[in-house]
């Protein structure tokens, strides 16, 4: 009996000594969480959406490149990767030529990227105001750091008008400090007008004060005409079970595609019933195509028609939402009564963006290329009036967030590394 008590006492003393020793070492060596002040956390979180660019010169020197070889059914190709300038998970790329592109950082700064040399030049275009720093402080106070990581610029397009004007249109999230909520904004900047400044041409309603759906803004942009763009808006994970009014047909801007004219200053709803339409394009034949994340499975490629409803949240080919059956879909595996997708993927591929190969000299001419983040692959599709008649999956082992095409070259942006890649398809 006595020996048992001695053993227990010895065990307790040993554990106490170990805990004390670890605590003392942690304080001495500043091991987390000791030695960290609130200011350190603010600096860390701020850098997620407002990275420190102080070390980046106005005209950065050339960077190293490396290549990776891949094969399609029609030809082999090498993706050339440029070392990342920043580790932005979001942000946008806009090709200007085969050798240069505009890079709009997640924080709202605009750069010119020389693909040939790797040089980076910050342009004189004013940085976009997103209220990023107040949002960082708000997320820290409310334990919402994951929301901070998904905040910022989402997409950009360059619209070339008939009068030789060029307008840069950019989508991104904006923090309303007075109400502690976030909206989606679309900004326009006239590149050919002296003394131009950013104009807000759209902002979503209502302002969102629930932040678990920060990654599900959609926010894809596509050129619609000389003075107009299409904008896809996600449901921000307000999926009909909670806050159903936010994605109702008439109740809000979420879960919809809009047509915005930035000269006439008009905004009209084009379609509804979307979950998270992250990428959207307007093909040379006039087809508006959008890729959309499903709940768990049920990722979609849709041909967007004016006035049509695409089913969400009452119809989805995705049968599960987490660990439970999606309750609003009375006919699992069915899209009856709503516009049918051209293609649906289960398991999910995580479609982030898409582009059209318009070069007539390419073996991929007129094909649609979709980037799948979850699948870490590119998907090459042949499309006709009746739908899809061919799909090729090309595994590249990367989560590609942005994909663009210009002058025989495909441009990619890696979500994880922030690297920009490119390859030729001619």
N, C-alpha and C positions, 0 to 999 in steps of 0.2 A: 504493500500500500504506500509506504514511505518512498520507495524507489519510483513508483508511478508519479507521485507528486513532484519529485525532484526532476524527473524527465520532462514533465509539463512545464515546470518553472524554467528549466534550461532552454527548452524550445522557445518559450515566450521571450526570454532575454536575448536569445540569438536573433530572432526575427526583429526585435526592437533595435538591436545594434545595426543590423543590415539596413533597415529603413532609415535610421539616423545617418549612417555612412553615405547612403545614396543621396539623401536630401542635402547633406553638406557638400558632397561633390557636385551636385546639380547647381547649387548656388555659386560655388567657387568657379565652376567652368561655364556658367550661364547656359546650362542645358535647359531646353524647354520644360516647363513654362517660366523658370526663374531667370531673372535678368532681362526680361522683355518688358518694355513699357508700352503703353497704349500707342505712343507715337510710332513705335516699330511696326505694330500691326496696321496702323493707318498707312504707313509707307508701303508695306507689302500689298495691302488690298488696293491702294491707289494705283500701284504699278500693274494691276491686273487689267485695268481699263484706261489708265492714263500713264503708260510706261514712261520711264525716264529717258528722254531723247537727248539729254545734255551732251552725251558723248558722241552723238551722230553729227558729223560736219554737214554743211549745206550741200556739199558735193562729195559724197563718200567714195573712197577708192574702190577699185575693182575687187571682186570677191572670188573665192575658189568655186569651182563647179565640179560636179561628178555626174556620171550617167548610170542608168539602169536599163537593161535590155528586156524587151517584152515581145510577145508574138501574138498577132491576130491570125485569123484564118486566111487573110489576104496578103499580109506582109508583116515583117518584123520592124520594130521601131525602138529607138533609144530615147528615153526621157532624160533630158539634161536638167539637173537640179542646181539652183543657185543657193548659196548659203543664206540663211534667213537674216534679214536686217532686224526684224523684231519677232517676238514670239506670239504675235496676235493670233488668237484662235478665230476671230471673225475679221472684219475688214473686207475690202473689195478690190478687185483688179479690173482694169479697163484697157484692153489692148489698143494701142494707137497705130502700130505697124508690126512687122515681124520682129523688130528689134527693140521696141520700146512699149511701155505701158504706164498708165496712171495707177498708182497704188494709194488707196484711201485707207488709212490705218483705222484700227478699231476705235482709237481715240478721236478720229475726225480730222487728221492732218492729211494733206495731199502731197504726194511725191511723184517724181518721174523716175522710172526704173529703166535703165539701159540693159537690155537683155544680152547684148553682145559683150559688154565689159563687166556687168554686174554693178555699175556705179548707181548710186542713189542720190537724187537731188530734191531737196525740199523746195516746193514751188511757193510763189508769193501769194497764192490763194489763201485767204484767211482760214484758220482752223474752225471747224464747226463747233458751235456751243451746244453741248449735250447735258450740261450740269453734272458732269461725271464726279467731280470731287465731293460735292454735297451728297451724292448718292452713295459714294464709298463710305462716308461717315455714317449715313443712315443704315447701310447694310451691316456695318460693324456693331452699331448700337443694338440692332435687332437680330443679330446672328444670321445674316443673309448673305454670307460671302460668296455662295454659289451663284446668287443672282448677280453679284458684281462681276463675276467672270464672264457672264453672258451679255453684259451691257455694252452698247456702242453701235458702231456702223455695221450694217448688214449687207448692203448691195449698192451698186452704182452702174449707171449707163451713160454713154455720151450720145446725145441726140444732135444730129446734124440736120439743120433746117434747110428749106429750099432757098433761102436768102443768104446762104453761106454762114449763118450763125451756128455756133456750137454751144450747147448747154449741157453741163454736167449735172446729172440728177442723182441724188444719194438718199438712201433710206437708213434710219437709225433710231434707236430708243432715246428718249428724252425724259429727264427727271423733273417733275413739277415739285419744287421744293416747298411751295406754300401748302400743298395738299399731301405731300409724301406719297406720290403715286407716279407711275410711268406711263407714257404714251408712245406711240410710233409716229415719227415725223418723216416727211419727205422734203428735201431741200433742193433748190435749183440755183445754179451759178452760171451766168452767161460769160463764157470764155472770150467772146469777141467784143465785149462792151467795156470800154474804159471806165475804171472806177466802179466796177460791178461789185456787188456783195451778195451773200447768200439770201435767198428768199424761202420762207416756209410755204410750200404749196399744198401741203396736206398734213393733218394731224388727227389721230384716231380718237374716237369717243366710245365709251367713257374712259376716264383715266383709271389705270389698273393699280389697285393697292394690294393684290395678292401676287406674290413673287415666285411661287413654285413653278410657274409656267414661263419663266423668262426666256428659255431657249426656243419657245414655240411661237415666235412672232411672225414666222413666214418672212415677210418683208422683201420678197423677190421683186425685181424690176425688169421690165421688158419695153423696148421701144415700140410704140403704137403708131406714131406718125411724126410729122415734122415738128409738132409742138406738144406731143402727148406721150404718156407712158402708161403701161399696165402696172398695177401694184397688187401683190398677193399679201393678204393679212391672215395670220393664223388665229387659232382660238385661245392662245395663251394658256392652254390646258384647262380652260373653263368649258368642260366638255358636255354640258347638258345635265349632268347629275347635280353638280353644284353650279350655281350662277347660270342657269340655263338661259336667262334673259340676255346674257352677254353674247350669245351666238345665235339668237333667234333671227328669223329672216329680216325683221324690221327693228329689232331692239338695240342694235349696236353695229359697229364697224367690223367686228371680229368674225373670223371664219368666212371671209369674202374676198373677191377680186374686184378692184376698182379701176376705172379709166380716168386719168387725170390729165387735163389740158393746162399746162403751166403758162400759157399766154392768155387764154380766155379766163383762167382761174376758175375752172369748173371741175367738179368731182362727181362721177356717176357710178353707181354700183353695177358691175358687169355680171357677176355670178355669186352664188352663195352655197353654203353647205360644205365648207372646206375645214379640215383639221389643222394641218400645218403645211401649207403649200410654199415650200422654201425656195424653189427655183421655177422660173417662168420665162418663156421665150415666145417671140412672134416670128414664125418661119417665113421664108421668102414666098411661100405659096399662100400665106395669110392664115395659117393655122396657129392659134394661140395654145401652147402646150404648157402644162404645169406638172411638176412632180410633188407628191404630197406624202408626208409621213402618216402611216396608219397607227392604231393604238399598240398592238403587238401582232405583227403581221398585218396584211391589208394595206401595205404601201401602194401608192397609185401613180400612174401616169394618166392624166386627163387632157382631153381636148376641150378647151374652155369656150362655151357658147354663151352669148349674151342672154341673160334672163333665166339661165338654167340653175337647178339645184342639184348638188353633187352628193347629197345623202347624209353628211355628218350633221348631228350625232346619232341619227336613228338608223342609218345603214352603213355597214362596213364589212369588208371581206376579212378583216381581222376579227378573230373569234374571241380572243382573250384580252383583258386589260389588267396587266399584272397577274394575279393569281385567280381572278374571277371572271366569269362570263359577262361580257358587256350587256348591261341590263336594258338599254334602250332599243337594241336591235332584236326585234321579235322573231326575225328569220335569219339566224346565224348563217353566214356564208352566202347571203343574198343582197343584191342591190336593187331589188324590184321597187318600182315606183319613182325612181330617181335616175339621174343621168349616170350611165354606166361608164366605168373607167376603161381606157384603152388597154390597160394592163394592170394587174394587181400581183404583188409579191407576198407570199407567206412561205417560209419565214421572211421577216423584214430585211430589206437591204439598206435602209436608211438613206433614201434618195435626197441628195442635197442640192443638186443643180443639174442643168442640162444645156446642151448647145447643138447647133446644126452645122454639119460640114457642107458648106456651100460651094467649095471648090470643085469644078467639073473635071479637074485633072487628077482627082484623088480616087483610089479604089473605094473609099468610103463616101463618095459623093452622094449628097442628099440624105445621108444617114443622121440619126439623132444619137448623141452620146450622153449618157446619164452617169453621174458620179454617185456611187453608193458608199456611204461612210461606214455603215455597219458591215457591209460585205467586203469593204476595202478593195473594190473593183470598179472598173468601167463597164458599162453595158452599151453595146452598139445595137441599135434598132433600125430596121427598115420599115417605113410607114407608108401605107397607101390610104385611099379613101375609105376602105373597108376596115382598116385597123392595122395591126402589126402582123407582118408575115415572116419576120426573122428576128432573133435575138442572139447576140454573142456576148458571153461574159468573159472579160479580160481581167484576171487577178493581178493587182499591182501592189498589194500589201500596205496600202496607205488610206487614211481617212481624208478624202478630198472634199473640201467644202465648196470651192469655186472652180468652175470650168468655163473657159471662153475659147472662141475660135476666130481667127482672122488671117487672111492671106496664106492659107495652106498650113497654118500652125495652130496647134492646140496648147492653151495655157492652163496651168493647174495651180491651185493653192492648197497646201497641206494644212489641215486644221491643227495637228499636233505640233509639228515643228515650225510652222510659219513659212516654210520654204516655198519658193515659186519654181515650178517646173514647166518645161515646154517640149513638144515633139512635133515633127513634121508628118503630114499625112499624104503628101503628094509623091 
